[in-house]
Amino acid sequence: MKQVIEAIDPYKKSICWKVIEGDVLEMYSSFTIITSHEPQWTIWTLDYEKKTEDIPEPLSFMGHILDIIKDMEGHLLKN
């Protein structure tokens, strides 16, 4: 998937990425990832529009995000 940074808000400490290419857009008309950061946690929001009602929720994508978070956490806790 190819994405572009659509917005950065330094006051809210958030970043918004919009998917512009890739397999995700075969099932979803639009797909946006928003992260907002607090001192102790990060909130991930997936905003998407299904092309049809029978398209499943993007649970496998959320699994990939969790794997990335676990890898980052493991790296940060080592240091």
C-alpha positions as a printed Julia matrix, in Angstrom:
79×3 Matrix{Float64}:
   0.0    0.0    0.0
   1.17   3.5   -0.79
   0.11   6.38   1.41
   0.68  10.1    1.75
   0.72  12.22   4.86
  -2.45  14.24   4.64
  -2.1   16.27   7.85
   0.18  16.79  10.82
  -1.13  18.57  13.9
   1.68  19.35  16.35
  -0.76  20.66  18.99
  -2.85  17.47  19.03
   0.28  15.43  18.29
  -1.51  13.64  15.47
  -0.64  12.43  11.98
  -3.12  11.49   9.26
  -2.13   9.2    6.38
  -4.34   8.64   3.33
  -3.93   5.47   1.28
  -3.6    6.35  -2.41
  -2.54   3.01  -3.95
  -2.55  -0.69  -3.27
  -4.64  -3.78  -2.54
  -6.56  -2.01   0.24
  -8.29   0.22  -2.3
  -9.63  -2.82  -4.16
 -12.01  -3.43  -1.23
 -12.36   0.06   0.26
 -13.29   3.31  -1.5
 -11.18   5.26   0.96
  -8.8    4.3    3.75
  -7.23   6.73   6.22
  -5.01   6.03   9.22
  -4.87   8.57  12.05
  -2.53   8.4   15.03
  -2.67  10.7   18.02
  -0.06  10.6   20.74
  -0.18  11.16  24.48
   2.71  10.78  26.94
   1.75   7.21  27.88
  -0.08   5.88  24.81
  -0.88   6.21  21.12
  -4.37   5.99  19.64
  -4.73   4.47  16.15
  -7.9    5.22  14.2
  -8.76   3.5   10.91
 -11.3    5.43   8.86
 -12.52   3.53   5.81
 -15.45   3.2    3.46
 -16.34  -0.24   2.11
 -17.1   -0.5   -1.59
 -19.93  -2.94  -0.82
 -21.6   -4.09   2.39
 -20.24  -7.66   2.06
 -16.61  -6.46   2.33
 -15.16  -7.56   5.72
 -13.81  -5.21   8.36
 -10.03  -4.66   8.03
  -9.16  -6.96  10.95
  -6.09  -8.46   9.26
  -4.7   -4.95   8.77
  -5.23  -4.25  12.47
  -3.28  -7.45  13.18
  -0.34  -6.06  11.18
  -0.5   -2.82  13.16
  -0.41  -4.79  16.43
   2.63  -6.72  15.23
   4.42  -3.46  14.4
   3.54  -2.0   17.8
   4.85  -5.11  19.58
   8.12  -4.91  17.61
   8.51  -1.22  18.48
   7.71  -1.86  22.12
  10.28  -4.64  22.3
  12.91  -2.38  20.78
  12.12   0.54  23.07
  12.07  -1.57  26.23
  15.55  -2.91  25.45
  16.99   0.61  25.53
